[in-house]
Amino acid sequence: MELTKSQSVPMSFNGRPFHFMGIGGIGMSALAYILVKQKFKVTGSDLRATNLTHQLQAMGVIFFEGQTAHNLEAYETHTGYRQLPQVICSTAIRSTNPELQAAQALGCPIFHRSDILAALIQRSAGIAVAGTHGKTTTSSMIGYVLLTGGLDPTIVVGGEVSAWQGNARIGDGPHLVAEADESDGSLQKFAPSLGVITNIELDHPDHYETLDQVVAIFNQFAAQSQGLVVCWDCPTIKARLTHPNLISYSLNRDSGADYTVDHVQYSA
């Protein structure tokens, strides 16, 4: 199954449950957290329980240890939910997974994790942080700036951050800050209010054969972003990305970037 393609059936936010296959993953658990906090019904499975799955269970998520067909075949019995769920998968879920096969046989709508992140970004003033390196650090910093600025953002990052005690935060403000991953081609699904690109390299030869292919998908992401912030210190970005509302930043005052810094101090 090619999980990077968008599901033909539209995702529903009208009360149908969400079931995360691989809910213990750092990115999947963050999305599950956001949905639970927004009062949606969420269930999930993983090969084993972890601290992240325990935290989600404490919030009301129904968790299945092990990924078997029975999880979905007896879904109503296990959960009390009368509708079969919308199934969310990560790229790590293979077509041979028995739980995925059961979801397909039952006719459950099946989405890649990027589909739900793209939908959440679309429903917000989304700030999507892309780039070969630095996505977690940069999105965490942007989230922290908005948080300390009193804008009460929702945040979804690929690491646990002490400032909001986890890998996700729900806020009442309009902004949602999230990482936008290019590794599996899903970057093309995001259409944020503001896109951020830290750098571009050929870092995933399992998915891309050439740097030109990587640049093409970043240009598509840029075209779908209302505004774009980029690092001018990356020569590929400087030479090959364009946008009518582009803002550049740099560590070099002579770079010609819109914003530069000085008095930089490096430490451990």
Short mmCIF file of the C-alpha atoms (twelve columns), coordinates in Angstrom:
data_MODEL
# 
_entry.id   MODEL 
# 
loop_
_atom_site.group_PDB 
_atom_site.id 
_atom_site.type_symbol 
_atom_site.label_atom_id 
_atom_site.label_alt_id 
_atom_site.label_comp_id 
_atom_site.label_asym_id 
_atom_site.label_seq_id 
_atom_site.Cartn_x 
_atom_site.Cartn_y 
_atom_site.Cartn_z 
_atom_site.pdbx_PDB_model_num 
ATOM 1   C CA . MET A 1   0.000   0.000  0.000  1 
ATOM 2   C CA . GLU A 2   1.325   3.453  -0.938 1 
ATOM 3   C CA . LEU A 3   0.668   5.418  2.240  1 
ATOM 4   C CA . THR A 4   1.923   8.772  0.968  1 
ATOM 5   C CA . LYS A 5   -1.078  9.164  -1.338 1 
ATOM 6   C CA . SER A 6   -4.044  11.073 0.074  1 
ATOM 7   C CA . GLN A 7   -7.184  9.113  0.873  1 
ATOM 8   C CA . SER A 8   -9.928  9.652  -1.732 1 
ATOM 9   C CA . VAL A 9   -12.574 9.793  1.018  1 
ATOM 10  C CA . PRO A 10  -12.358 13.132 2.861  1 
ATOM 11  C CA . MET A 11  -11.317 13.060 6.493  1 
ATOM 12  C CA . SER A 12  -14.209 13.643 8.892  1 
ATOM 13  C CA . PHE A 13  -14.099 15.844 11.976 1 
ATOM 14  C CA . ASN A 14  -17.779 15.234 12.764 1 
ATOM 15  C CA . GLY A 15  -17.405 12.687 15.551 1 
ATOM 16  C CA . ARG A 16  -16.137 9.582  13.751 1 
ATOM 17  C CA . PRO A 17  -13.346 7.982  15.838 1 
ATOM 18  C CA . PHE A 18  -9.678  8.076  14.876 1 
ATOM 19  C CA . HIS A 19  -7.539  4.940  15.265 1 
ATOM 20  C CA . PHE A 20  -3.744  5.390  15.196 1 
ATOM 21  C CA . MET A 21  -1.668  2.410  14.112 1 
ATOM 22  C CA . GLY A 22  1.685   3.015  15.797 1 
ATOM 23  C CA . ILE A 23  0.281   5.477  18.335 1 
ATOM 24  C CA . GLY A 24  3.399   5.192  20.509 1 
ATOM 25  C CA . GLY A 25  5.595   6.934  17.936 1 
ATOM 26  C CA . ILE A 26  6.767   10.452 18.736 1 
ATOM 27  C CA . GLY A 27  4.891   12.036 15.821 1 
ATOM 28  C CA . MET A 28  1.789   9.857  15.999 1 
ATOM 29  C CA . SER A 29  1.357   10.329 19.751 1 
ATOM 30  C CA . ALA A 30  1.548   14.113 19.329 1 
ATOM 31  C CA . LEU A 31  -1.279  14.083 16.778 1 
ATOM 32  C CA . ALA A 32  -3.349  11.766 18.981 1 
ATOM 33  C CA . TYR A 33  -2.805  14.154 21.903 1 
ATOM 34  C CA . ILE A 34  -4.088  17.132 19.871 1 
ATOM 35  C CA . LEU A 35  -7.231  15.259 18.802 1 
ATOM 36  C CA . VAL A 36  -7.991  14.047 22.326 1 
ATOM 37  C CA . LYS A 37  -7.603  17.584 23.658 1 
ATOM 38  C CA . GLN A 38  -10.019 18.729 20.947 1 
ATOM 39  C CA . LYS A 39  -12.561 16.195 22.328 1 
ATOM 40  C CA . PHE A 40  -12.376 13.657 19.490 1 
ATOM 41  C CA . LYS A 41  -12.656 9.911  20.124 1 
ATOM 42  C CA . VAL A 42  -9.209  8.353  19.760 1 
ATOM 43  C CA . THR A 43  -7.999  4.770  19.908 1 
ATOM 44  C CA . GLY A 44  -4.646  3.339  18.947 1 
ATOM 45  C CA . SER A 45  -2.368  0.354  18.797 1 
ATOM 46  C CA . ASP A 46  1.326   -0.344 18.996 1 
ATOM 47  C CA . LEU A 47  3.609   -3.320 19.434 1 
ATOM 48  C CA . ARG A 48  4.108   -2.503 23.103 1 
ATOM 49  C CA . ALA A 49  3.027   0.016  25.725 1 
ATOM 50  C CA . THR A 50  5.341   2.963  26.463 1 
ATOM 51  C CA . ASN A 51  5.317   6.076  28.612 1 
ATOM 52  C CA . LEU A 52  3.667   7.916  25.716 1 
ATOM 53  C CA . THR A 53  0.866   5.366  25.385 1 
ATOM 54  C CA . HIS A 54  0.343   5.386  29.164 1 
ATOM 55  C CA . GLN A 55  -0.004  9.179  29.069 1 
ATOM 56  C CA . LEU A 56  -2.560  8.946  26.266 1 
ATOM 57  C CA . GLN A 57  -4.511  6.260  28.133 1 
ATOM 58  C CA . ALA A 58  -4.691  8.550  31.162 1 
ATOM 59  C CA . MET A 59  -6.324  11.129 28.871 1 
ATOM 60  C CA . GLY A 60  -8.975  8.651  27.716 1 
ATOM 61  C CA . VAL A 61  -7.390  6.988  24.672 1 
ATOM 62  C CA . ILE A 62  -8.292  3.298  24.294 1 
ATOM 63  C CA . PHE A 63  -5.019  1.450  23.632 1 
ATOM 64  C CA . PHE A 64  -4.467  -1.975 22.075 1 
ATOM 65  C CA . GLU A 65  -1.114  -3.629 22.765 1 
ATOM 66  C CA . GLY A 66  -0.189  -5.503 19.607 1 
ATOM 67  C CA . GLN A 67  -1.326  -4.869 16.042 1 
ATOM 68  C CA . THR A 68  -3.778  -7.655 15.247 1 
ATOM 69  C CA . ALA A 69  -6.832  -7.880 13.014 1 
ATOM 70  C CA . HIS A 70  -8.975  -8.477 16.109 1 
ATOM 71  C CA . ASN A 71  -8.434  -4.874 17.250 1 
ATOM 72  C CA . LEU A 72  -10.655 -3.645 14.411 1 
ATOM 73  C CA . GLU A 73  -12.812 -6.715 13.817 1 
ATOM 74  C CA . ALA A 74  -14.124 -6.384 17.384 1 
ATOM 75  C CA . TYR A 75  -13.819 -2.588 17.508 1 
ATOM 76  C CA . GLU A 76  -17.321 -1.863 18.810 1 
ATOM 77  C CA . THR A 77  -16.972 -4.515 21.517 1 
ATOM 78  C CA . HIS A 78  -13.598 -3.124 22.625 1 
ATOM 79  C CA . THR A 79  -14.548 0.550  22.520 1 
ATOM 80  C CA . GLY A 80  -18.310 0.972  22.604 1 
ATOM 81  C CA . TYR A 81  -18.019 3.161  19.479 1 
ATOM 82  C CA . ARG A 82  -20.623 2.258  16.861 1 
ATOM 83  C CA . GLN A 83  -18.732 3.607  13.874 1 
ATOM 84  C CA . LEU A 84  -15.626 1.984  12.471 1 
ATOM 85  C CA . PRO A 85  -12.742 4.441  12.833 1 
ATOM 86  C CA . GLN A 86  -10.718 6.488  10.438 1 
ATOM 87  C CA . VAL A 87  -7.351  4.710  10.512 1 
ATOM 88  C CA . ILE A 88  -4.160  6.784  10.689 1 
ATOM 89  C CA . CYS A 89  -0.904  5.066  9.670  1 
ATOM 90  C CA . SER A 90  2.710   6.097  9.642  1 
ATOM 91  C CA . THR A 91  5.098   5.236  6.824  1 
ATOM 92  C CA . ALA A 92  6.438   2.438  9.069  1 
ATOM 93  C CA . ILE A 93  3.171   0.475  8.706  1 
ATOM 94  C CA . ARG A 94  3.650   -2.062 5.908  1 
ATOM 95  C CA . SER A 95  1.001   -3.532 3.639  1 
ATOM 96  C CA . THR A 96  1.513   -6.936 5.313  1 
ATOM 97  C CA . ASN A 97  0.446   -5.600 8.728  1 
ATOM 98  C CA . PRO A 98  -2.594  -7.714 9.813  1 
ATOM 99  C CA . GLU A 99  -4.314  -4.755 11.467 1 
ATOM 100 C CA . LEU A 100 -3.985  -2.671 8.292  1 
ATOM 101 C CA . GLN A 101 -5.295  -5.575 6.223  1 
ATOM 102 C CA . ALA A 102 -8.314  -5.844 8.553  1 
ATOM 103 C CA . ALA A 103 -8.958  -2.098 8.208  1 
ATOM 104 C CA . GLN A 104 -8.910  -2.438 4.417  1 
ATOM 105 C CA . ALA A 105 -11.229 -5.457 4.488  1 
ATOM 106 C CA . LEU A 106 -13.700 -3.658 6.759  1 
ATOM 107 C CA . GLY A 107 -13.718 -0.566 4.547  1 
ATOM 108 C CA . CYS A 108 -12.243 1.835  7.090  1 
ATOM 109 C CA . PRO A 109 -11.006 5.130  5.604  1 
ATOM 110 C CA . ILE A 110 -7.204  4.932  5.784  1 
ATOM 111 C CA . PHE A 111 -4.960  7.984  5.942  1 
ATOM 112 C CA . HIS A 112 -1.247  8.642  6.284  1 
ATOM 113 C CA . ARG A 113 -0.213  10.624 9.371  1 
ATOM 114 C CA . SER A 114 0.671   13.526 7.086  1 
ATOM 115 C CA . ASP A 115 -2.965  13.708 5.931  1 
ATOM 116 C CA . ILE A 116 -4.236  14.473 9.419  1 
ATOM 117 C CA . LEU A 117 -1.404  16.912 10.117 1 
ATOM 118 C CA . ALA A 118 -2.175  18.691 6.826  1 
ATOM 119 C CA . ALA A 119 -5.863  18.864 7.799  1 
ATOM 120 C CA . LEU A 120 -5.023  20.331 11.223 1 
ATOM 121 C CA . ILE A 121 -2.695  22.904 9.634  1 
ATOM 122 C CA . GLN A 122 -5.443  23.837 7.152  1 
ATOM 123 C CA . ARG A 123 -7.924  24.364 10.010 1 
ATOM 124 C CA . SER A 124 -5.533  26.801 11.734 1 
ATOM 125 C CA . ALA A 125 -3.166  29.649 11.021 1 
ATOM 126 C CA . GLY A 126 -0.601  26.961 10.309 1 
ATOM 127 C CA . ILE A 127 3.154   27.454 10.563 1 
ATOM 128 C CA . ALA A 128 4.850   24.435 8.964  1 
ATOM 129 C CA . VAL A 129 8.595   23.979 9.449  1 
ATOM 130 C CA . ALA A 130 10.361  22.027 6.699  1 
ATOM 131 C CA . GLY A 131 13.996  21.305 5.910  1 
ATOM 132 C CA . THR A 132 16.448  18.462 5.775  1 
ATOM 133 C CA . HIS A 133 17.830  19.291 9.225  1 
ATOM 134 C CA . GLY A 134 16.676  21.313 12.215 1 
ATOM 135 C CA . LYS A 135 12.900  20.892 11.993 1 
ATOM 136 C CA . THR A 136 12.353  19.859 15.624 1 
ATOM 137 C CA . THR A 137 14.645  22.571 17.008 1 
ATOM 138 C CA . THR A 138 13.208  25.311 14.802 1 
ATOM 139 C CA . SER A 139 9.553   24.396 15.326 1 
ATOM 140 C CA . SER A 140 10.150  24.177 19.086 1 
ATOM 141 C CA . MET A 141 11.759  27.638 19.072 1 
ATOM 142 C CA . ILE A 142 8.908   29.141 17.031 1 
ATOM 143 C CA . GLY A 143 6.365   27.517 19.341 1 
ATOM 144 C CA . TYR A 144 8.185   28.875 22.374 1 
ATOM 145 C CA . VAL A 145 8.310   32.405 20.924 1 
ATOM 146 C CA . LEU A 146 4.556   32.352 20.299 1 
ATOM 147 C CA . LEU A 147 3.903   30.850 23.721 1 
ATOM 148 C CA . THR A 148 5.957   33.421 25.626 1 
ATOM 149 C CA . GLY A 149 4.468   36.150 23.408 1 
ATOM 150 C CA . GLY A 150 1.035   35.307 24.800 1 
ATOM 151 C CA . LEU A 151 -0.390  33.912 21.536 1 
ATOM 152 C CA . ASP A 152 -1.285  30.514 23.097 1 
ATOM 153 C CA . PRO A 153 -0.334  28.314 20.103 1 
ATOM 154 C CA . THR A 154 -1.028  24.662 19.425 1 
ATOM 155 C CA . ILE A 155 2.289   22.845 18.859 1 
ATOM 156 C CA . VAL A 156 3.173   19.464 17.321 1 
ATOM 157 C CA . VAL A 157 6.889   18.577 17.317 1 
ATOM 158 C CA . GLY A 158 9.037   15.494 16.919 1 
ATOM 159 C CA . GLY A 159 10.608  15.676 20.365 1 
ATOM 160 C CA . GLU A 160 9.665   16.244 23.974 1 
ATOM 161 C CA . VAL A 161 10.075  19.860 25.091 1 
ATOM 162 C CA . SER A 162 10.229  20.841 28.749 1 
ATOM 163 C CA . ALA A 163 8.478   24.184 28.169 1 
ATOM 164 C CA . TRP A 164 5.203   22.343 27.456 1 
ATOM 165 C CA . GLN A 165 6.178   19.019 29.048 1 
ATOM 166 C CA . GLY A 166 5.865   16.830 25.987 1 
ATOM 167 C CA . ASN A 167 5.804   16.599 22.208 1 
ATOM 168 C CA . ALA A 168 2.527   18.490 21.773 1 
ATOM 169 C CA . ARG A 169 0.561   21.345 23.247 1 
ATOM 170 C CA . ILE A 170 -3.004  22.484 22.706 1 
ATOM 171 C CA . GLY A 171 -3.727  26.215 22.757 1 
ATOM 172 C CA . ASP A 172 -6.705  28.514 22.278 1 
ATOM 173 C CA . GLY A 173 -4.865  30.815 19.879 1 
ATOM 174 C CA . PRO A 174 -5.234  30.599 16.095 1 
ATOM 175 C CA . HIS A 175 -1.705  29.336 15.380 1 
ATOM 176 C CA . LEU A 176 -0.564  25.739 14.963 1 
ATOM 177 C CA . VAL A 177 3.180   25.101 14.709 1 
ATOM 178 C CA . ALA A 178 4.272   21.751 13.276 1 
ATOM 179 C CA . GLU A 179 7.069   19.950 11.489 1 
ATOM 180 C CA . ALA A 180 6.546   19.172 7.801  1 
ATOM 181 C CA . ASP A 181 8.552   16.107 6.786  1 
ATOM 182 C CA . GLU A 182 9.992   15.689 3.298  1 
ATOM 183 C CA . SER A 183 11.479  12.214 3.804  1 
ATOM 184 C CA . ASP A 184 8.535   10.290 2.311  1 
ATOM 185 C CA . GLY A 185 7.212   12.851 -0.153 1 
ATOM 186 C CA . SER A 186 4.355   13.988 2.073  1 
ATOM 187 C CA . LEU A 187 5.650   17.582 2.154  1 
ATOM 188 C CA . GLN A 188 3.505   18.293 -0.908 1 
ATOM 189 C CA . LYS A 189 0.320   17.904 1.181  1 
ATOM 190 C CA . PHE A 190 0.880   20.970 3.359  1 
ATOM 191 C CA . ALA A 191 -0.555  24.401 2.572  1 
ATOM 192 C CA . PRO A 192 0.303   26.540 5.617  1 
ATOM 193 C CA . SER A 193 -0.217  30.227 6.268  1 
ATOM 194 C CA . LEU A 194 3.554   30.389 6.782  1 
ATOM 195 C CA . GLY A 195 6.118   27.900 5.541  1 
ATOM 196 C CA . VAL A 196 9.643   27.759 6.962  1 
ATOM 197 C CA . ILE A 197 12.546  26.007 5.211  1 
ATOM 198 C CA . THR A 198 15.804  25.596 7.114  1 
ATOM 199 C CA . ASN A 199 17.921  23.861 4.432  1 
ATOM 200 C CA . ILE A 200 17.704  21.457 1.488  1 
ATOM 201 C CA . GLU A 201 19.947  18.431 0.914  1 
ATOM 202 C CA . LEU A 202 19.661  14.984 -0.666 1 
ATOM 203 C CA . ASP A 203 19.236  13.175 2.649  1 
ATOM 204 C CA . HIS A 204 16.791  10.349 1.819  1 
ATOM 205 C CA . PRO A 205 18.132  8.384  -1.185 1 
ATOM 206 C CA . ASP A 206 15.574  5.662  -0.417 1 
ATOM 207 C CA . HIS A 207 12.870  8.055  -1.663 1 
ATOM 208 C CA . TYR A 208 14.710  10.573 -3.905 1 
ATOM 209 C CA . GLU A 209 17.245  9.769  -6.592 1 
ATOM 210 C CA . THR A 210 18.513  13.301 -7.216 1 
ATOM 211 C CA . LEU A 211 18.730  16.692 -5.511 1 
ATOM 212 C CA . ASP A 212 16.500  18.029 -8.303 1 
ATOM 213 C CA . GLN A 213 13.656  15.820 -7.028 1 
ATOM 214 C CA . VAL A 214 14.131  17.155 -3.499 1 
ATOM 215 C CA . VAL A 215 14.171  20.770 -4.708 1 
ATOM 216 C CA . ALA A 216 10.996  20.154 -6.723 1 
ATOM 217 C CA . ILE A 217 9.019   18.996 -3.688 1 
ATOM 218 C CA . PHE A 218 10.275  21.928 -1.586 1 
ATOM 219 C CA . ASN A 219 9.246   24.305 -4.380 1 
ATOM 220 C CA . GLN A 220 5.779   22.737 -4.368 1 
ATOM 221 C CA . PHE A 221 5.587   23.245 -0.598 1 
ATOM 222 C CA . ALA A 222 6.726   26.853 -1.069 1 
ATOM 223 C CA . ALA A 223 4.097   27.487 -3.747 1 
ATOM 224 C CA . GLN A 224 1.373   26.200 -1.403 1 
ATOM 225 C CA . SER A 225 2.526   28.429 1.494  1 
ATOM 226 C CA . GLN A 226 1.014   31.909 1.762  1 
ATOM 227 C CA . GLY A 227 4.289   33.258 3.139  1 
ATOM 228 C CA . LEU A 228 7.754   31.700 3.230  1 
ATOM 229 C CA . VAL A 229 10.702  32.127 5.614  1 
ATOM 230 C CA . VAL A 230 14.005  30.585 4.488  1 
ATOM 231 C CA . CYS A 231 17.610  30.307 5.607  1 
ATOM 232 C CA . TRP A 232 19.795  32.255 3.170  1 
ATOM 233 C CA . ASP A 233 22.882  30.376 4.366  1 
ATOM 234 C CA . CYS A 234 21.774  27.291 2.400  1 
ATOM 235 C CA . PRO A 235 23.136  27.695 -1.163 1 
ATOM 236 C CA . THR A 236 20.428  25.432 -2.633 1 
ATOM 237 C CA . ILE A 237 17.667  27.571 -1.153 1 
ATOM 238 C CA . LYS A 238 19.327  30.790 -2.277 1 
ATOM 239 C CA . ALA A 239 19.815  29.575 -5.834 1 
ATOM 240 C CA . ARG A 240 16.688  27.537 -6.469 1 
ATOM 241 C CA . LEU A 241 13.728  28.667 -4.342 1 
ATOM 242 C CA . THR A 242 11.424  31.552 -5.220 1 
ATOM 243 C CA . HIS A 243 8.274   32.950 -3.631 1 
ATOM 244 C CA . PRO A 244 6.423   36.269 -3.952 1 
ATOM 245 C CA . ASN A 245 6.292   36.653 -0.145 1 
ATOM 246 C CA . LEU A 246 9.750   35.417 0.798  1 
ATOM 247 C CA . ILE A 247 11.635  36.493 3.925  1 
ATOM 248 C CA . SER A 248 15.237  35.336 4.347  1 
ATOM 249 C CA . TYR A 249 17.453  35.062 7.420  1 
ATOM 250 C CA . SER A 250 21.169  34.445 7.879  1 
ATOM 251 C CA . LEU A 251 24.030  34.238 10.354 1 
ATOM 252 C CA . ASN A 252 26.141  36.283 7.942  1 
ATOM 253 C CA . ARG A 253 25.590  40.056 7.929  1 
ATOM 254 C CA . ASP A 254 26.982  40.295 4.400  1 
ATOM 255 C CA . SER A 255 24.676  37.645 2.929  1 
ATOM 256 C CA . GLY A 256 22.022  40.014 1.622  1 
ATOM 257 C CA . ALA A 257 19.339  38.323 3.723  1 
ATOM 258 C CA . ASP A 258 16.374  40.309 5.046  1 
ATOM 259 C CA . TYR A 259 17.298  39.506 8.656  1 
ATOM 260 C CA . THR A 260 20.725  38.754 10.070 1 
ATOM 261 C CA . VAL A 261 22.165  38.379 13.546 1 
ATOM 262 C CA . ASP A 262 25.365  39.511 15.174 1 
ATOM 263 C CA . HIS A 263 27.055  38.951 18.555 1 
ATOM 264 C CA . VAL A 264 26.588  35.191 18.040 1 
ATOM 265 C CA . GLN A 265 27.957  33.117 20.917 1 
ATOM 266 C CA . TYR A 266 28.463  29.375 20.564 1 
ATOM 267 C CA . SER A 267 28.535  27.001 23.511 1 
ATOM 268 C CA . ALA A 268 27.827  23.359 24.307 1 
# 
